[in-house]
């Protein structure tokens, strides 16, 4: 908890409150943290690993909203805790994660009592709003092949182990469209495809 930037600016009383109520946890890869429509009873303070936050349509198709990194907070999780609204998305671990669970009532008390934590939360919401605006812009103005190429490049590795289904979920489209575009990319010498892997050429 000490590595969260707001922590050292809290009152001693609030620091003790957080530490005494923090429940350390380790969660395996591909574990569902919460589902769309859930009521969030506790907040995960992530210290290691990554989680994907996504929204699912009634058709079953998904689109990634954002990735949760260590020492960030999940806005869906937070908004549910602070306002008692149901989660507007789901979250799943991308790899093994570590962190601390804290009861939502503690977080609500902290938000109204501590300016440092309140500023931290508002900064997070501003940052996520900017990300959501960029996502809407991409969906409205960029073709799917352009978005796919950008996604591949942002993985920062030359050989990506991923299924076409998974990419489709990230980008909010179908597996068939992803497979077709990747075949075009392969023909253009941009990628080399093998089972479950994409190599950036």
N, C-alpha and C positions, 0 to 999 in steps of 0.2 A: 504493500500500500504506500510505502514511503516514496516510491518512484513516480507516483502520480503527481503532476506538477501542482495541484491545488493543496496537497496534503499538508505541507509545511506551513501554509498560510492559514490553516484552520486553528481555532482555539484549542488549547490543551484538552479541554473537556470533550470536544468533538473528535479529536484524534483518538482519545481513549475509547470513545463510543464506537468509532469505526473498527478499531483494532480488536476490541472485545467481542464484536459481533461478526467479524469476518471469518467465514468458514472456507478454509483452503480446499481446493478441489483439483483433480486431474481428470480430464475428459477425453476419451479415445477419439480417433479420427472418424469422420462420417457419423457423428452422434447429433441427433436433433436437439438443439437447445430449447427451442420453443416453436410453436406452430402459429400460423396466421389465425387470428381469432382467439388465441389464448389470453388469459388474464395473468399478467406478470406479477408474481408474488415476491420475487427476489431479483436482484441485479447482479450480473456477472462482471466483475472487474478483472479483465483479461491481462495476464502478465507474460504469457508465452503462447505462441501459435496464432492461427488465423481462423476466422469464421466468416462464412458467406451469408449475407442477409439478402433475401429474395422475396418476391411476391409471386403468388400463383393464381392463375386465372381458373375459372370454373371448368375450363376445357382440359386443365391439367398442365398447360404450358407455363413455364416459369421465366422470370427475367431477374437478373441480379440487380439489386439496388446499390449495394456497396459491400466492401470487405472490411471486417473489423480486425484491426491490428492491435498488438500489445500496447497497453496504457492509453487506449481509446475507450470510449463508451458507446454502446449500441443505442442509437436514438429511438428505435422502435421499443426496445426494452425500457429505456428511461421514460419515454412519454407515457407508456402504460403504467409505470410505477407512480408517476407524478400526477396523472390525471384520471386514473382508473379506467381508461379506454382500453378496448381489446387490441391486441397486437395487429398492426396493419400488414405485417409480413412474417416470414419464418426465418430461422437461422440454423445453420448446420456447420459443424466444425470441418475445416479443410485438412487439418492434421491434428495431432494430439495437442490439446491446449491445457494450460494451467491458469489458475486465477483464484479469486475469492468471491463467494456468494454472500451478499448482504441483503437482509430483509428490506422490502420496499418501503416499509414504514420508517425505517432508519434513514433511508435516502430522502424521503419526503421531508423529514424533520431537518436534515442537513441542508436541503435546498432552501428552505425558508429561514433558516437560522444563520447560515454562513455565506457571506458575500463571495468569498473565494471559490466555493463550490458552485454557487449560482453563476458566476462569470464563466467558469469552466464549462458548465452545461450549455449556456447560451452560445459560447464560442463553437461548441460542437454542433449545435443546431444550425448555426450560420454556415459552417463548413459543409454540412450534409445538404443544406438547401442549395448551395452552390453546385454540389455534385449532382443533385437531382435535376437542376436546371440544365447542366451539361448533358445528362442522360436524355432528357426530353428533346434537347437540341439535336443530339445525335440521331434519335429515332425519327425526328421530323425531317432533317435535312441531309443525312448521310445514307448512302446505299449500304445494304447489308454486307457486300463484299469489302467495302472500305472499313466498316466497323470490325469485320472479322480480321482483316489484316492488321488493324491497330491493336486488337486484342492479342493476336499472336506475338506482335512485337513487344507488347508490355509485359510478357511473361519473363523476358530477360534471360532466356536460355535457348540454346539452339535446337535441342530435342525436347519436345513437350509430350509428356505421357498424359493423354486425355482422350476421351471418347467423343464422337461427333454429337452424341446425345447431350453430353455435359456442356459442350460449347453452345449448342442450341439453347440450353437452359440459361446460360449466362447472357446470351444475346437476345433472348425472347423470340426465337424463330423455330423452325422445324429441323429435325435431323437431316431430312432429304435435301433441304436447301443448303445446309452447311456442307454436306458431302459433295453436292454438285459444284459448289464454289471452290472447295478444296481441290477437286479434280481439275478445274480450270487453272488454279494456281500451280498445280503440279505440271500441267502442260506448258505453262509459262516459265517453268524453272524456278518458281518462288519457293516451293516446298517439295519435300519428298515424303510420300505417305507409306506407312507400314501399319500393321495391325496395332491399334491402340496408341500409335505414336505419330507425331508430325515433326519432321526435321526442317528447320528454316534454312534454305539454301541462299 
